[in-house]
């Protein structure tokens, strides 16, 4: 990086006060709570969905394959961050989360209407747009730490706390989703105080002056190096997503197959989510201290091992194995939210992430289809877990073949120049 470029980067980074960075971490964390909650509440909702709409587990999973096909258009949502800015794009994301959640409560008398609103929620949950602002505003030496703190906040175990409360209040299971509409209100109030990121403002000005090309969803500016990292990141993200989609069947595994009560399952889920929080923080620390590659390898190996062990141990032991699997689910996901935003140039970061998420969305067809096949082939789900755990070998092999650029403690501009 040229000295003038270093000076420019340093100057706009120093304009952000510590107070604003703390606000941004909390605000992005609240958006991430909506994201993570809606991603994993399905694991408790599935037994209710099957009973409410009289579908089998395999039928439900096959319908997910069909309804998730439109989610390949996720690049349209992510790419908006480069067109209308980070702040305005986040507003759209927040509203999608909240309004679709309320739709499940009041507009789903039939299974297919439920699936429409569920697909809208799912469409938004993999965008990870909340990782971009904190990645662009955080100092290089603490980037993974701050992003992992945002992720840590997102893992506050509301999925384990809220359902038993709703039962005691006599509310429908659909309010497991509907509570996120109520949660959206304070999030919208916090949005009013957000500033557009300095890096985006700088890129916007350079486009106005003609220094940088304007683009539409990255077309014409995404280069060969971008494409390599889009493909590399998408395959790893896809594997993680498929495994996470299998994990949401844990509630069905414990409650419907092994006879656990909602309270018993909620305690298991609570332990898993608390360990996910620990995994998120330790994952961020590992990536700042030991590097992104090391963090990814540890996370993938641990996740694959313990997901596989769920199917090889008695249910009384499997519940604790599930909790440990939660730790590595959080640990490995930290790489996704840290590395993928930082490896792409600022002027096309949102668009490149959009194309990455679009390719990773293959998992939203492959994952449910795989689950449906395994639920049919292994009704008691032993091999369901074993085969799912083996999938995490793919990212490990890919890392050794691809040799990704190490981004630890490097400024985003330096990464753009040297990767």
FIKOLKE-435437 format. One record per residue (C-alpha): residue number from 1; residue in three letters; chain; x, y, z. Coordinates in Angstrom, 1 decimal, decimal comma, padded with zeros to 4 digits. Example, Ala and Ser with C-alpha at 12.3 -4.5 7.8 and 13.67 -1.06 7.14 Angstrom:
<recs>
(1; "Ala"; "A"; (012,3; -004,5; 007,8)),
(2; "Ser"; "A"; (013,7; -001,1; 007,1)),
</recs>
This chain:
<recs>
(1; "Unk"; "A"; (000,0; 000,0; 000,0)),
(2; "Unk"; "A"; (001,3; 003,5; -000,9)),
(3; "Unk"; "A"; (002,1; 005,8; 002,1)),
(4; "Unk"; "A"; (-000,6; 008,3; 000,9)),
(5; "Unk"; "A"; (-003,1; 005,4; 000,9)),
(6; "Unk"; "A"; (-002,1; 004,3; 004,4)),
(7; "Unk"; "A"; (-002,5; 007,9; 005,6)),
(8; "Unk"; "A"; (-005,9; 008,2; 004,1)),
(9; "Unk"; "A"; (-007,1; 004,9; 005,6)),
(10; "Unk"; "A"; (-005,7; 005,8; 009,0)),
(11; "Unk"; "A"; (-007,3; 009,2; 009,0)),
(12; "Unk"; "A"; (-010,9; 008,1; 008,3)),
(13; "Unk"; "A"; (-010,5; 005,2; 010,7)),
(14; "Unk"; "A"; (-009,5; 007,6; 013,5)),
(15; "Unk"; "A"; (-012,7; 009,7; 013,0)),
(16; "Unk"; "A"; (-014,8; 007,0; 014,5)),
(17; "Unk"; "A"; (-015,0; 007,4; 018,3)),
(18; "Unk"; "A"; (-014,9; 004,5; 020,6)),
(19; "Unk"; "A"; (-018,4; 005,2; 021,7)),
(20; "Unk"; "A"; (-019,7; 005,0; 018,1)),
(21; "Unk"; "A"; (-017,8; 001,6; 017,6)),
(22; "Unk"; "A"; (-019,5; 000,3; 020,7)),
(23; "Unk"; "A"; (-022,9; 001,5; 019,4)),
(24; "Unk"; "A"; (-022,2; -000,2; 016,0)),
(25; "Unk"; "A"; (-021,2; -003,5; 017,6)),
(26; "Unk"; "A"; (-024,4; -003,5; 019,7)),
(27; "Unk"; "A"; (-026,6; -002,4; 016,8)),
(28; "Unk"; "A"; (-025,1; -005,0; 014,3)),
(29; "Unk"; "A"; (-025,4; -007,5; 017,1)),
(30; "Unk"; "A"; (-029,2; -006,8; 017,4)),
(31; "Unk"; "A"; (-029,6; -007,3; 013,7)),
(32; "Unk"; "A"; (-027,6; -010,5; 013,9)),
(33; "Unk"; "A"; (-029,8; -011,7; 016,8)),
(34; "Unk"; "A"; (-032,8; -011,5; 014,4)),
(35; "Unk"; "A"; (-030,8; -013,4; 011,8)),
(36; "Unk"; "A"; (-029,6; -016,1; 014,1)),
(37; "Unk"; "A"; (-032,9; -016,5; 016,0)),
(38; "Unk"; "A"; (-034,9; -016,9; 012,8)),
(39; "Unk"; "A"; (-032,2; -019,3; 011,4)),
(40; "Unk"; "A"; (-032,4; -021,7; 014,3)),
(41; "Unk"; "A"; (-035,9; -021,4; 015,9)),
(42; "Unk"; "A"; (-037,0; -023,9; 013,3)),
(43; "Unk"; "A"; (-035,3; -026,6; 015,3)),
(44; "Unk"; "A"; (-038,0; -026,1; 018,0)),
(45; "Unk"; "A"; (-040,8; -025,3; 015,6)),
(46; "Unk"; "A"; (-040,5; -028,4; 013,4)),
(47; "Unk"; "A"; (-042,6; -030,7; 015,6)),
(48; "Unk"; "A"; (-045,4; -028,1; 015,7)),
(49; "Unk"; "A"; (-045,2; -027,6; 012,0)),
(50; "Unk"; "A"; (-045,5; -031,3; 011,3)),
(51; "Unk"; "A"; (-048,6; -031,6; 013,6)),
(52; "Unk"; "A"; (-050,2; -028,3; 012,5)),
(53; "Unk"; "A"; (-050,1; -029,0; 008,8)),
(54; "Unk"; "A"; (-050,2; -032,8; 008,9)),
(55; "Unk"; "A"; (-047,0; -033,4; 006,9)),
(56; "Unk"; "A"; (-044,3; -035,9; 007,5)),
(57; "Unk"; "A"; (-040,7; -035,0; 008,2)),
(58; "Unk"; "A"; (-039,5; -036,1; 004,8)),
(59; "Unk"; "A"; (-042,4; -034,3; 003,0)),
(60; "Unk"; "A"; (-041,6; -031,1; 004,8)),
(61; "Unk"; "A"; (-038,0; -031,3; 003,8)),
(62; "Unk"; "A"; (-038,8; -032,0; 000,1)),
(63; "Unk"; "A"; (-041,1; -028,9; 000,1)),
(64; "Unk"; "A"; (-038,3; -026,8; 001,5)),
(65; "Unk"; "A"; (-036,2; -027,8; -001,6)),
(66; "Unk"; "A"; (-038,9; -026,2; -003,9)),
(67; "Unk"; "A"; (-039,6; -023,1; -001,8)),
(68; "Unk"; "A"; (-036,0; -022,3; -001,3)),
(69; "Unk"; "A"; (-035,2; -022,1; -005,0)),
(70; "Unk"; "A"; (-036,0; -018,3; -005,2)),
(71; "Unk"; "A"; (-033,4; -017,7; -002,5)),
(72; "Unk"; "A"; (-030,8; -018,0; -005,3)),
(73; "Unk"; "A"; (-031,7; -014,3; -006,0)),
(74; "Unk"; "A"; (-029,9; -013,3; -002,7)),
(75; "Unk"; "A"; (-027,3; -011,4; -004,8)),
(76; "Unk"; "A"; (-030,0; -008,8; -005,4)),
(77; "Unk"; "A"; (-030,2; -008,1; -001,7)),
(78; "Unk"; "A"; (-026,5; -008,2; -000,9)),
(79; "Unk"; "A"; (-025,6; -006,1; -004,0)),
(80; "Unk"; "A"; (-027,8; -003,3; -002,8)),
(81; "Unk"; "A"; (-025,1; -002,4; -000,3)),
(82; "Unk"; "A"; (-022,8; -001,2; -003,1)),
(83; "Unk"; "A"; (-025,7; 000,6; -004,9)),
(84; "Unk"; "A"; (-027,7; 002,4; -002,1)),
(85; "Unk"; "A"; (-025,2; 002,0; 000,7)),
(86; "Unk"; "A"; (-024,8; -000,1; 003,8)),
(87; "Unk"; "A"; (-027,3; 001,8; 006,0)),
(88; "Unk"; "A"; (-030,3; 001,8; 003,6)),
(89; "Unk"; "A"; (-029,7; -001,9; 002,7)),
(90; "Unk"; "A"; (-029,8; -002,9; 006,4)),
(91; "Unk"; "A"; (-033,1; -001,1; 006,7)),
(92; "Unk"; "A"; (-034,6; -003,4; 004,0)),
(93; "Unk"; "A"; (-033,1; -006,5; 005,8)),
(94; "Unk"; "A"; (-034,5; -005,5; 009,2)),
(95; "Unk"; "A"; (-038,0; -005,0; 007,7)),
(96; "Unk"; "A"; (-037,9; -008,3; 005,8)),
(97; "Unk"; "A"; (-037,1; -010,1; 009,1)),
(98; "Unk"; "A"; (-039,8; -008,4; 011,1)),
(99; "Unk"; "A"; (-042,7; -008,3; 008,7)),
(100; "Unk"; "A"; (-042,3; -011,9; 007,4)),
(101; "Unk"; "A"; (-042,2; -013,1; 011,0)),
(102; "Unk"; "A"; (-045,5; -011,3; 011,7)),
(103; "Unk"; "A"; (-046,9; -012,8; 008,5)),
(104; "Unk"; "A"; (-046,3; -016,3; 009,9)),
(105; "Unk"; "A"; (-048,5; -015,5; 012,9)),
(106; "Unk"; "A"; (-051,5; -014,0; 011,1)),
(107; "Unk"; "A"; (-051,4; -015,2; 007,5)),
(108; "Unk"; "A"; (-050,5; -018,9; 007,5)),
(109; "Unk"; "A"; (-053,8; -020,9; 007,7)),
(110; "Unk"; "A"; (-052,3; -023,4; 005,2)),
(111; "Unk"; "A"; (-049,0; -025,1; 004,9)),
(112; "Unk"; "A"; (-048,1; -023,4; 001,6)),
(113; "Unk"; "A"; (-048,7; -019,9; 003,0)),
(114; "Unk"; "A"; (-046,5; -020,8; 005,9)),
(115; "Unk"; "A"; (-043,8; -021,9; 003,5)),
(116; "Unk"; "A"; (-044,0; -018,6; 001,5)),
(117; "Unk"; "A"; (-043,3; -016,5; 004,6)),
(118; "Unk"; "A"; (-040,7; -019,0; 005,9)),
(119; "Unk"; "A"; (-038,9; -018,8; 002,5)),
(120; "Unk"; "A"; (-038,8; -015,0; 002,8)),
(121; "Unk"; "A"; (-037,2; -015,2; 006,2)),
(122; "Unk"; "A"; (-034,8; -017,8; 004,9)),
(123; "Unk"; "A"; (-034,0; -015,6; 001,9)),
(124; "Unk"; "A"; (-032,8; -012,9; 004,3)),
(125; "Unk"; "A"; (-030,9; -014,9; 006,9)),
(126; "Unk"; "A"; (-027,8; -015,8; 004,8)),
(127; "Unk"; "A"; (-027,1; -012,3; 003,5)),
(128; "Unk"; "A"; (-024,9; -011,5; 006,5)),
(129; "Unk"; "A"; (-025,0; -007,8; 005,6)),
(130; "Unk"; "A"; (-024,6; -006,9; 009,3)),
(131; "Unk"; "A"; (-021,0; -008,1; 009,0)),
(132; "Unk"; "A"; (-020,0; -005,5; 006,5)),
(133; "Unk"; "A"; (-020,3; -002,2; 008,5)),
(134; "Unk"; "A"; (-018,3; -003,5; 011,5)),
(135; "Unk"; "A"; (-015,7; -005,1; 009,2)),
(136; "Unk"; "A"; (-015,2; -001,8; 007,4)),
(137; "Unk"; "A"; (-015,1; 000,4; 010,6)),
(138; "Unk"; "A"; (-013,1; -001,9; 012,9)),
(139; "Unk"; "A"; (-009,2; -001,5; 013,2)),
(140; "Unk"; "A"; (-007,3; -004,2; 011,3)),
(141; "Unk"; "A"; (-005,7; -005,7; 014,4)),
(142; "Unk"; "A"; (-009,1; -006,1; 016,1)),
(143; "Unk"; "A"; (-011,4; -006,8; 013,1)),
(144; "Unk"; "A"; (-012,0; -010,5; 013,9)),
(145; "Unk"; "A"; (-012,5; -009,7; 017,6)),
(146; "Unk"; "A"; (-015,2; -007,1; 016,9)),
(147; "Unk"; "A"; (-017,0; -009,2; 014,3)),
(148; "Unk"; "A"; (-016,9; -012,2; 016,6)),
(149; "Unk"; "A"; (-018,4; -010,0; 019,4)),
(150; "Unk"; "A"; (-021,3; -009,1; 017,1)),
(151; "Unk"; "A"; (-021,7; -012,8; 016,4)),
(152; "Unk"; "A"; (-021,5; -013,5; 020,2)),
(153; "Unk"; "A"; (-024,4; -011,1; 020,8)),
(154; "Unk"; "A"; (-026,4; -012,8; 018,1)),
(155; "Unk"; "A"; (-026,2; -016,1; 020,0)),
(156; "Unk"; "A"; (-028,0; -014,9; 023,1)),
(157; "Unk"; "A"; (-030,1; -018,0; 023,5)),
(158; "Unk"; "A"; (-033,6; -016,6; 022,9)),
(159; "Unk"; "A"; (-034,4; -019,7; 020,9)),
(160; "Unk"; "A"; (-034,2; -021,8; 024,1)),
(161; "Unk"; "A"; (-035,8; -019,2; 026,4)),
(162; "Unk"; "A"; (-038,8; -017,9; 024,4)),
(163; "Unk"; "A"; (-040,7; -021,1; 023,4)),
(164; "Unk"; "A"; (-041,3; -022,3; 027,0)),
(165; "Unk"; "A"; (-042,5; -018,8; 027,9)),
(166; "Unk"; "A"; (-045,0; -018,8; 025,0)),
(167; "Unk"; "A"; (-046,4; -022,1; 026,1)),
(168; "Unk"; "A"; (-047,0; -020,9; 029,6)),
(169; "Unk"; "A"; (-048,7; -017,7; 028,2)),
(170; "Unk"; "A"; (-051,0; -019,9; 026,1)),
(171; "Unk"; "A"; (-049,8; -018,4; 022,8)),
(172; "Unk"; "A"; (-049,5; -020,2; 019,5)),
(173; "Unk"; "A"; (-046,2; -021,8; 018,4)),
(174; "Unk"; "A"; (-046,3; -019,3; 015,5)),
(175; "Unk"; "A"; (-045,3; -016,6; 018,0)),
(176; "Unk"; "A"; (-041,9; -018,3; 018,1)),
(177; "Unk"; "A"; (-041,5; -016,3; 014,8)),
(178; "Unk"; "A"; (-043,8; -013,4; 015,6)),
(179; "Unk"; "A"; (-041,6; -012,1; 018,5)),
(180; "Unk"; "A"; (-039,1; -010,9; 016,0)),
(181; "Unk"; "A"; (-041,6; -008,4; 014,7)),
(182; "Unk"; "A"; (-041,7; -006,9; 018,3)),
(183; "Unk"; "A"; (-037,9; -007,1; 018,4)),
(184; "Unk"; "A"; (-037,7; -005,2; 015,1)),
(185; "Unk"; "A"; (-039,1; -002,0; 016,7)),
(186; "Unk"; "A"; (-036,1; -001,1; 018,9)),
(187; "Unk"; "A"; (-033,8; -002,2; 016,1)),
(188; "Unk"; "A"; (-035,4; 000,3; 013,8)),
(189; "Unk"; "A"; (-035,0; 003,0; 016,4)),
(190; "Unk"; "A"; (-031,2; 002,2; 016,7)),
(191; "Unk"; "A"; (-031,0; 002,3; 012,9)),
(192; "Unk"; "A"; (-031,7; 006,0; 012,9)),
(193; "Unk"; "A"; (-028,4; 006,7; 014,6)),
(194; "Unk"; "A"; (-026,2; 004,7; 012,2)),
(195; "Unk"; "A"; (-023,8; 006,5; 009,9)),
(196; "Unk"; "A"; (-022,8; 005,3; 006,5)),
(197; "Unk"; "A"; (-019,4; 003,7; 006,7)),
(198; "Unk"; "A"; (-016,4; 005,9; 005,9)),
(199; "Unk"; "A"; (-015,0; 003,4; 003,4)),
(200; "Unk"; "A"; (-018,3; 003,4; 001,5)),
(201; "Unk"; "A"; (-018,4; 007,2; 001,5)),
(202; "Unk"; "A"; (-014,9; 007,3; 000,2)),
(203; "Unk"; "A"; (-015,7; 004,9; -002,6)),
(204; "Unk"; "A"; (-018,9; 006,8; -003,4)),
(205; "Unk"; "A"; (-016,9; 010,1; -003,8)),
(206; "Unk"; "A"; (-014,3; 008,4; -006,0)),
(207; "Unk"; "A"; (-017,1; 007,1; -008,3)),
(208; "Unk"; "A"; (-018,4; 010,7; -008,5)),
(209; "Unk"; "A"; (-015,0; 011,9; -009,5)),
(210; "Unk"; "A"; (-014,5; 009,1; -012,0)),
(211; "Unk"; "A"; (-011,6; 007,5; -010,1)),
(212; "Unk"; "A"; (-013,5; 004,3; -009,7)),
(213; "Unk"; "A"; (-016,0; 002,7; -012,1)),
(214; "Unk"; "A"; (-019,7; 002,6; -011,2)),
(215; "Unk"; "A"; (-021,1; -000,9; -011,4)),
(216; "Unk"; "A"; (-024,4; -002,8; -011,2)),
(217; "Unk"; "A"; (-024,1; -005,8; -008,9)),
(218; "Unk"; "A"; (-020,4; -006,1; -009,6)),
(219; "Unk"; "A"; (-020,8; -006,6; -013,4)),
(220; "Unk"; "A"; (-017,8; -005,3; -015,2)),
(221; "Unk"; "A"; (-015,6; -004,8; -012,1)),
(222; "Unk"; "A"; (-015,4; -008,3; -010,5)),
(223; "Unk"; "A"; (-012,1; -009,7; -011,6)),
(224; "Unk"; "A"; (-010,5; -013,2; -011,8)),
(225; "Unk"; "A"; (-009,1; -012,9; -008,2)),
(226; "Unk"; "A"; (-012,6; -012,0; -007,0)),
(227; "Unk"; "A"; (-014,1; -015,0; -008,8)),
(228; "Unk"; "A"; (-011,5; -017,4; -007,2)),
(229; "Unk"; "A"; (-012,4; -016,2; -003,7)),
(230; "Unk"; "A"; (-016,2; -016,2; -004,5)),
(231; "Unk"; "A"; (-015,9; -019,9; -005,5)),
(232; "Unk"; "A"; (-013,7; -020,8; -002,6)),
(233; "Unk"; "A"; (-015,8; -019,1; 000,0)),
(234; "Unk"; "A"; (-019,1; -020,3; -001,5)),
(235; "Unk"; "A"; (-018,1; -024,0; -001,3)),
(236; "Unk"; "A"; (-017,0; -023,7; 002,4)),
(237; "Unk"; "A"; (-020,1; -021,7; 003,3)),
(238; "Unk"; "A"; (-022,3; -024,2; 001,4)),
(239; "Unk"; "A"; (-020,9; -027,1; 003,5)),
(240; "Unk"; "A"; (-021,4; -025,2; 006,7)),
(241; "Unk"; "A"; (-025,0; -024,3; 005,7)),
(242; "Unk"; "A"; (-025,9; -027,9; 004,8)),
(243; "Unk"; "A"; (-024,6; -029,1; 008,2)),
(244; "Unk"; "A"; (-026,5; -026,3; 010,0)),
(245; "Unk"; "A"; (-029,7; -027,3; 008,2)),
(246; "Unk"; "A"; (-029,2; -030,8; 009,5)),
(247; "Unk"; "A"; (-028,7; -029,5; 013,0)),
(248; "Unk"; "A"; (-032,1; -027,8; 013,0)),
(249; "Unk"; "A"; (-033,5; -031,4; 012,9)),
(250; "Unk"; "A"; (-032,1; -032,0; 016,4)),
(251; "Unk"; "A"; (-035,4; -030,9; 018,1)),
(252; "Unk"; "A"; (-037,2; -033,6; 016,0)),
(253; "Unk"; "A"; (-034,5; -036,1; 016,9)),
(254; "Unk"; "A"; (-034,8; -035,6; 020,6)),
(255; "Unk"; "A"; (-038,5; -034,7; 021,0)),
(256; "Unk"; "A"; (-040,2; -036,9; 018,3)),
(257; "Unk"; "A"; (-037,9; -039,8; 018,2)),
(258; "Unk"; "A"; (-036,5; -040,0; 021,8)),
(259; "Unk"; "A"; (-039,5; -038,6; 023,6)),
(260; "Unk"; "A"; (-038,0; -035,5; 025,2)),
(261; "Unk"; "A"; (-040,4; -032,8; 026,4)),
(262; "Unk"; "A"; (-040,2; -029,2; 025,2)),
(263; "Unk"; "A"; (-038,5; -028,2; 028,5)),
(264; "Unk"; "A"; (-035,9; -031,0; 028,3)),
(265; "Unk"; "A"; (-035,1; -030,1; 024,7)),
(266; "Unk"; "A"; (-035,0; -026,4; 025,5)),
(267; "Unk"; "A"; (-032,3; -027,1; 028,1)),
(268; "Unk"; "A"; (-030,3; -029,0; 025,6)),
(269; "Unk"; "A"; (-030,7; -026,2; 023,1)),
(270; "Unk"; "A"; (-029,8; -023,6; 025,7)),
(271; "Unk"; "A"; (-026,5; -025,5; 026,4)),
(272; "Unk"; "A"; (-025,7; -025,7; 022,7)),
(273; "Unk"; "A"; (-026,4; -022,0; 022,2)),
(274; "Unk"; "A"; (-024,3; -020,9; 025,2)),
(275; "Unk"; "A"; (-021,4; -023,0; 023,9)),
(276; "Unk"; "A"; (-022,0; -021,4; 020,4)),
(277; "Unk"; "A"; (-021,4; -018,1; 022,1)),
(278; "Unk"; "A"; (-018,2; -019,4; 023,6)),
(279; "Unk"; "A"; (-017,2; -020,7; 020,2)),
(280; "Unk"; "A"; (-017,8; -017,4; 018,5)),
(281; "Unk"; "A"; (-015,5; -015,5; 020,9)),
(282; "Unk"; "A"; (-012,8; -018,1; 020,9)),
(283; "Unk"; "A"; (-013,0; -018,4; 017,1)),
(284; "Unk"; "A"; (-012,5; -014,6; 016,8)),
(285; "Unk"; "A"; (-009,6; -014,7; 019,2)),
(286; "Unk"; "A"; (-008,0; -017,6; 017,4)),
(287; "Unk"; "A"; (-008,3; -015,9; 014,0)),
(288; "Unk"; "A"; (-006,7; -012,7; 015,3)),
(289; "Unk"; "A"; (-003,9; -014,5; 017,1)),
(290; "Unk"; "A"; (-003,2; -017,6; 015,0)),
(291; "Unk"; "A"; (-004,7; -016,7; 011,6)),
(292; "Unk"; "A"; (-007,9; -017,2; 009,6)),
(293; "Unk"; "A"; (-006,8; -020,5; 008,1)),
(294; "Unk"; "A"; (-006,0; -022,1; 011,5)),
(295; "Unk"; "A"; (-009,3; -021,0; 012,9)),
(296; "Unk"; "A"; (-011,2; -022,5; 010,0)),
(297; "Unk"; "A"; (-009,4; -025,8; 010,1)),
(298; "Unk"; "A"; (-010,1; -026,2; 013,9)),
(299; "Unk"; "A"; (-013,7; -025,2; 013,5)),
(300; "Unk"; "A"; (-014,4; -027,6; 010,6)),
(301; "Unk"; "A"; (-012,6; -030,6; 012,2)),
(302; "Unk"; "A"; (-014,5; -030,1; 015,5)),
(303; "Unk"; "A"; (-017,9; -029,6; 013,9)),
(304; "Unk"; "A"; (-017,6; -032,6; 011,6)),
(305; "Unk"; "A"; (-016,4; -034,9; 014,5)),
(306; "Unk"; "A"; (-019,1; -034,0; 017,0)),
(307; "Unk"; "A"; (-022,0; -033,8; 014,6)),
(308; "Unk"; "A"; (-021,1; -037,3; 013,5)),
(309; "Unk"; "A"; (-020,9; -038,5; 017,1)),
(310; "Unk"; "A"; (-024,6; -037,5; 017,7)),
(311; "Unk"; "A"; (-025,6; -040,6; 015,7)),
(312; "Unk"; "A"; (-023,1; -042,9; 017,3)),
(313; "Unk"; "A"; (-024,0; -042,4; 021,0)),
(314; "Unk"; "A"; (-027,0; -043,1; 023,2)),
(315; "Unk"; "A"; (-029,5; -040,2; 023,4)),
(316; "Unk"; "A"; (-028,5; -039,4; 027,0)),
(317; "Unk"; "A"; (-024,9; -038,8; 025,8)),
(318; "Unk"; "A"; (-025,9; -037,4; 022,4)),
(319; "Unk"; "A"; (-027,6; -034,4; 024,1)),
(320; "Unk"; "A"; (-024,1; -033,3; 025,5)),
(321; "Unk"; "A"; (-022,5; -034,1; 022,2)),
(322; "Unk"; "A"; (-025,0; -031,8; 020,6)),
(323; "Unk"; "A"; (-024,0; -029,0; 022,9)),
(324; "Unk"; "A"; (-020,3; -029,5; 022,0)),
(325; "Unk"; "A"; (-021,3; -029,5; 018,3)),
(326; "Unk"; "A"; (-022,9; -026,1; 019,0)),
(327; "Unk"; "A"; (-019,5; -024,8; 020,2)),
(328; "Unk"; "A"; (-017,8; -025,7; 016,9)),
(329; "Unk"; "A"; (-020,8; -024,5; 014,9)),
(330; "Unk"; "A"; (-020,2; -021,1; 016,3)),
(331; "Unk"; "A"; (-016,4; -021,4; 016,1)),
(332; "Unk"; "A"; (-016,4; -022,3; 012,4)),
(333; "Unk"; "A"; (-019,1; -019,7; 011,4)),
(334; "Unk"; "A"; (-016,8; -016,9; 012,7)),
(335; "Unk"; "A"; (-014,5; -017,6; 009,7)),
(336; "Unk"; "A"; (-017,5; -017,0; 007,4)),
(337; "Unk"; "A"; (-018,4; -013,6; 008,9)),
(338; "Unk"; "A"; (-014,8; -012,5; 009,3)),
(339; "Unk"; "A"; (-013,0; -013,7; 006,2)),
(340; "Unk"; "A"; (-015,6; -013,4; 003,4)),
(341; "Unk"; "A"; (-016,3; -009,6; 003,9)),
(342; "Unk"; "A"; (-012,7; -008,7; 004,3)),
(343; "Unk"; "A"; (-011,3; -010,6; 001,3)),
(344; "Unk"; "A"; (-013,2; -008,5; -001,3)),
(345; "Unk"; "A"; (-012,5; -004,9; -002,3)),
(346; "Unk"; "A"; (-014,6; -002,2; -000,7)),
(347; "Unk"; "A"; (-016,2; -000,9; -003,9)),
(348; "Unk"; "A"; (-017,6; -004,3; -004,7)),
(349; "Unk"; "A"; (-017,7; -006,0; -001,3)),
(350; "Unk"; "A"; (-021,5; -006,2; -001,1)),
(351; "Unk"; "A"; (-021,8; -007,5; -004,7)),
(352; "Unk"; "A"; (-019,1; -010,1; -004,3)),
(353; "Unk"; "A"; (-020,7; -011,3; -001,1)),
(354; "Unk"; "A"; (-024,0; -011,4; -002,9)),
(355; "Unk"; "A"; (-022,6; -013,7; -005,6)),
(356; "Unk"; "A"; (-020,9; -015,8; -002,9)),
(357; "Unk"; "A"; (-024,1; -016,2; -001,0)),
(358; "Unk"; "A"; (-026,0; -017,0; -004,2)),
(359; "Unk"; "A"; (-023,6; -019,8; -005,0)),
(360; "Unk"; "A"; (-023,7; -021,0; -001,4)),
(361; "Unk"; "A"; (-027,5; -021,1; -001,7)),
(362; "Unk"; "A"; (-027,1; -024,4; -003,6)),
(363; "Unk"; "A"; (-027,1; -025,7; 000,0)),
(364; "Unk"; "A"; (-030,7; -024,6; 000,3)),
(365; "Unk"; "A"; (-031,7; -027,2; -002,3)),
(366; "Unk"; "A"; (-029,1; -029,8; -001,6)),
(367; "Unk"; "A"; (-029,5; -029,5; 002,2)),
(368; "Unk"; "A"; (-033,2; -030,2; 002,5)),
(369; "Unk"; "A"; (-033,0; -032,8; -000,3)),
(370; "Unk"; "A"; (-030,2; -034,6; 001,6)),
(371; "Unk"; "A"; (-032,2; -034,4; 004,9)),
(372; "Unk"; "A"; (-035,3; -035,9; 003,2)),
(373; "Unk"; "A"; (-033,3; -038,7; 001,7)),
(374; "Unk"; "A"; (-031,5; -039,5; 005,0)),
(375; "Unk"; "A"; (-034,7; -039,2; 007,1)),
(376; "Unk"; "A"; (-036,2; -041,8; 004,8)),
(377; "Unk"; "A"; (-033,2; -044,1; 004,7)),
(378; "Unk"; "A"; (-032,5; -043,7; 008,5)),
(379; "Unk"; "A"; (-035,8; -043,0; 010,3)),
(380; "Unk"; "A"; (-034,1; -043,1; 013,7)),
(381; "Unk"; "A"; (-031,4; -040,7; 012,3)),
(382; "Unk"; "A"; (-028,2; -042,4; 013,3)),
(383; "Unk"; "A"; (-026,7; -042,2; 009,8)),
(384; "Unk"; "A"; (-028,3; -038,9; 009,3)),
(385; "Unk"; "A"; (-025,7; -037,4; 011,7)),
(386; "Unk"; "A"; (-022,7; -039,5; 010,7)),
(387; "Unk"; "A"; (-023,0; -038,7; 007,0)),
(388; "Unk"; "A"; (-023,6; -035,0; 007,8)),
(389; "Unk"; "A"; (-020,4; -034,8; 009,9)),
(390; "Unk"; "A"; (-018,3; -036,3; 007,1)),
(391; "Unk"; "A"; (-019,3; -033,4; 004,9)),
(392; "Unk"; "A"; (-017,0; -031,1; 006,9)),
(393; "Unk"; "A"; (-014,0; -032,9; 005,4)),
(394; "Unk"; "A"; (-014,6; -030,9; 002,2)),
(395; "Unk"; "A"; (-013,6; -027,5; 003,5)),
(396; "Unk"; "A"; (-010,5; -028,9; 005,1)),
(397; "Unk"; "A"; (-009,3; -030,4; 001,8)),
(398; "Unk"; "A"; (-010,2; -027,2; 000,0)),
(399; "Unk"; "A"; (-008,1; -025,1; 002,3)),
(400; "Unk"; "A"; (-005,0; -027,2; 001,6)),
(401; "Unk"; "A"; (-005,6; -027,2; -002,1)),
(402; "Unk"; "A"; (-006,4; -023,4; -002,5)),
(403; "Unk"; "A"; (-004,0; -021,9; 000,0)),
(404; "Unk"; "A"; (-006,1; -018,8; 000,7)),
(405; "Unk"; "A"; (-004,5; -015,4; 001,4)),
(406; "Unk"; "A"; (-003,9; -014,8; 005,1)),
(407; "Unk"; "A"; (-005,7; -011,5; 006,1)),
(408; "Unk"; "A"; (-004,7; -011,4; 009,8)),
(409; "Unk"; "A"; (-004,0; -007,9; 011,1)),
(410; "Unk"; "A"; (-004,0; -006,4; 007,6)),
(411; "Unk"; "A"; (-005,9; -003,3; 006,6)),
(412; "Unk"; "A"; (-008,7; -003,9; 004,0)),
(413; "Unk"; "A"; (-006,8; -001,8; 001,4)),
(414; "Unk"; "A"; (-003,7; -003,9; 001,9)),
(415; "Unk"; "A"; (-005,7; -007,1; 001,4)),
(416; "Unk"; "A"; (-007,2; -005,7; -001,8)),
(417; "Unk"; "A"; (-003,7; -005,0; -003,2)),
(418; "Unk"; "A"; (-001,9; -008,1; -002,1)),
(419; "Unk"; "A"; (-004,3; -011,0; -002,2)),
</recs>
